Amino acid sequence: MQIKDFYNKGKTVVSFEIFPPKMGAGTIESITDKLEGFSQLNPDYMSVTYGAGGTTTGITCDIAGKVKNYFNIESLAHVTCLSSTKDVVIDTMDRLKSNGVNNILALRGDFPTGNQSMIPNPLHFEYAADLISFIKKHYGDTFCIGAACYPEGHIESRSLTQDLLNLKTKVDTGVDYLVSQLFYDNEQYYRFLDSAAKAGIKVPISAGIMPVINAKQIHNIVTLCGATLPRKFIRILDKYEDNPAALMEAGIMYALDQIIDLVTNDVEGIHLYTMNRPEVATKIVDNISHILKRG
């Protein structure tokens, strides 16, 4: 099933993001128990990330295939292009197709830290829109294509207006739905939805939520994506930063508060950045099961 079809059922689409073990740190079997835990929560789909520079390409394809074929849950494989040649992308897409995976999240990807030699010279793909256009040209509608959006603007973008124009270009190239970057201020997200609608972006959008479960996470979030931290959130961090158990509980409750507000305002989907913690996802899903619109 293509993920875009979930959004046409009058339901709240619920999805989880997981990541493969780092290169040399384990195999698909090392996270099978986590996949089992997530599958028991019956998400509509699970997405599998891709290491910086494409460092987990093979295992990403394998995990996406296992989610689809063993756990019988639709899978979404991340495909990044910054460090890829056209031949590498073709090989990845063919591998996904052979595993029965027909949903991808097309991303530019991050620059590999300290290893610029992994970037092809010349670049085959500069932006995600280039990757999307390439996949459409070679595979037509075989793959349902999702893309990322940034409620507060991409950290590298000159302005919110420019970022929205870039998003419109990406969507017009062939995107079927969007998944947002994480955010902690719902009002920022609602303003983004309004601006996207005015810009003529009509594809479904899922809201990306990451429960904060440790203090180190906060600093990484601010550095990598520049997410705004509301006063309420900062007060939680200040009070519980030195109490890991309390911070985890407060972080989960904050995420629940966000999700309840989002669902109440009829968002199309909730995409949970799980950090490979099924126990965290379980606490959230158990507390929102009765408010979700499930078709």
VENSUL-V952837 format. One record per residue. N is the residue number from 1. PSI is psi in degrees with one decimal (999 if undefined). OMEGA is omega as a letter, one per 30 degrees, with the letter a starting at -180 (NA if undefined). Layout:
[[N PSI OMEGA] [N PSI OMEGA]]
This chain:
[[1 141.4 l] [2 137.8 a] [3 -33.6 a] [4 -27.2 a] [5 -22.3 l] [6 -32.1 a] [7 -4.3 a] [8 16.9 a] [9 11.4 l] [10 35.9 a] [11 168.9 l] [12 113.1 a] [13 125.0 a] [14 127.2 a] [15 157.2 l] [16 146.2 l] [17 133.2 l] [18 163.4 l] [19 148.9 a] [20 163.5 l] [21 149.5 l] [22 156.4 a] [23 128.0 l] [24 -3.1 a] [25 -4.2 a] [26 175.4 l] [27 -178.0 l] [28 -32.5 a] [29 -25.5 a] [30 -15.3 l] [31 11.5 a] [32 -38.0 l] [33 -33.7 l] [34 -42.1 l] [35 -38.8 l] [36 -44.2 l] [37 -43.1 l] [38 -38.7 a] [39 -30.6 a] [40 -14.6 l] [41 -2.2 l] [42 52.8 l] [43 161.0 l] [44 -37.7 l] [45 164.0 l] [46 133.7 l] [47 147.6 a] [48 122.6 a] [49 175.5 a] [50 127.0 a] [51 154.8 l] [52 131.3 a] [53 13.8 l] [54 26.5 a] [55 -11.9 l] [56 28.3 a] [57 -53.3 a] [58 -48.0 a] [59 -29.0 l] [60 -46.6 l] [61 -41.4 a] [62 -42.4 l] [63 -42.1 l] [64 -39.3 l] [65 -38.4 l] [66 -41.0 l] [67 -43.3 a] [68 -47.3 a] [69 -27.9 a] [70 -45.1 a] [71 -6.1 l] [72 40.2 l] [73 137.1 l] [74 138.5 a] [75 150.8 l] [76 115.6 a] [77 128.6 l] [78 136.6 l] [79 116.4 l] [80 157.4 a] [81 -13.2 a] [82 -39.1 a] [83 13.3 a] [84 146.8 l] [85 170.8 l] [86 -37.0 l] [87 -37.8 l] [88 -42.0 l] [89 -44.1 l] [90 -44.4 l] [91 -42.1 l] [92 -46.3 a] [93 -40.1 l] [94 -37.6 l] [95 -42.7 l] [96 -44.5 a] [97 -41.7 a] [98 -24.0 l] [99 3.4 l] [100 14.5 a] [101 119.7 a] [102 21.3 l] [103 129.8 l] [104 157.1 l] [105 110.4 a] [106 119.4 a] [107 151.3 l] [108 -45.5 a] [109 168.6 a] [110 153.7 l] [111 130.7 l] [112 127.2 a] [113 121.4 l] [114 13.2 a] [115 68.7 a] [116 -13.9 l] [117 -16.2 l] [118 -12.9 l] [119 120.8 l] [120 145.5 l] [121 108.6 g] [122 164.5 l] [123 132.9 l] [124 -33.0 l] [125 124.0 l] [126 -33.9 a] [127 162.8 l] [128 -33.9 l] [129 -33.3 l] [130 -41.4 l] [131 -45.0 a] [132 -45.3 l] [133 -40.7 a] [134 -44.3 a] [135 -42.3 l] [136 -41.8 a] [137 -39.7 a] [138 -21.7 a] [139 -2.7 l] [140 -126.8 a] [141 16.1 l] [142 -39.1 a] [143 137.4 l] [144 125.3 a] [145 121.6 l] [146 164.2 l] [147 166.6 a] [148 149.4 l] [149 160.7 a] [150 100.2 a] [151 -31.0 l] [152 12.5 a] [153 144.9 l] [154 141.7 a] [155 -22.8 l] [156 -3.8 a] [157 148.1 a] [158 -30.6 a] [159 164.7 l] [160 -37.2 l] [161 -45.6 l] [162 -39.2 l] [163 -37.9 l] [164 -38.5 l] [165 -41.3 l] [166 -39.8 l] [167 -41.8 l] [168 -41.9 l] [169 -43.1 a] [170 -45.3 l] [171 -44.1 a] [172 -21.2 l] [173 -24.4 l] [174 26.6 l] [175 136.7 a] [176 -25.1 l] [177 165.4 a] [178 149.8 l] [179 128.4 a] [180 152.6 l] [181 156.4 l] [182 153.7 l] [183 159.5 a] [184 2.6 l] [185 104.4 a] [186 -30.9 l] [187 -34.8 l] [188 -40.3 a] [189 -42.6 l] [190 -37.8 l] [191 -38.6 l] [192 -45.2 l] [193 -41.4 l] [194 -43.9 l] [195 -39.6 l] [196 -41.7 l] [197 -42.9 l] [198 -27.6 l] [199 -2.1 l] [200 18.2 l] [201 111.5 a] [202 -0.3 a] [203 156.7 l] [204 151.4 a] [205 127.8 l] [206 142.2 a] [207 125.8 a] [208 121.5 a] [209 126.9 l] [210 110.4 l] [211 132.0 l] [212 118.9 a] [213 -3.4 l] [214 157.8 a] [215 -35.9 a] [216 -34.8 l] [217 -40.4 a] [218 -47.3 a] [219 -37.2 l] [220 -41.2 a] [221 -49.2 a] [222 -39.6 a] [223 -43.4 a] [224 -36.0 a] [225 -5.8 l] [226 26.1 a] [227 138.2 l] [228 134.9 l] [229 107.6 a] [230 162.0 a] [231 -42.2 l] [232 -41.5 a] [233 -44.6 a] [234 -38.3 l] [235 -39.6 l] [236 -45.8 a] [237 -45.7 a] [238 -38.0 a] [239 -35.1 a] [240 8.6 a] [241 -34.7 a] [242 10.3 l] [243 86.3 a] [244 -42.0 a] [245 -42.6 l] [246 -39.1 l] [247 -40.4 l] [248 -45.3 a] [249 -43.4 l] [250 -36.9 l] [251 -39.9 l] [252 -41.6 l] [253 -36.6 l] [254 -43.4 l] [255 -40.2 l] [256 -42.3 l] [257 -42.4 l] [258 -48.5 a] [259 -43.0 l] [260 -43.4 l] [261 -42.8 a] [262 -46.1 a] [263 -38.7 l] [264 -31.3 l] [265 18.5 l] [266 39.6 l] [267 155.4 a] [268 -26.5 a] [269 156.3 l] [270 119.8 l] [271 114.5 a] [272 117.9 l] [273 103.8 a] [274 -16.5 a] [275 29.5 l] [276 35.5 l] [277 87.7 a] [278 -28.7 a] [279 -32.9 l] [280 -45.2 l] [281 -37.9 a] [282 -44.6 l] [283 -36.9 a] [284 -50.2 a] [285 -40.0 l] [286 -29.1 a] [287 -6.5 l] [288 3.4 a] [289 -32.0 a] [290 -12.1 l] [291 -14.6 a] [292 141.7 l] [293 108.0 a] [294 116.4 a] [295 999 NA]]
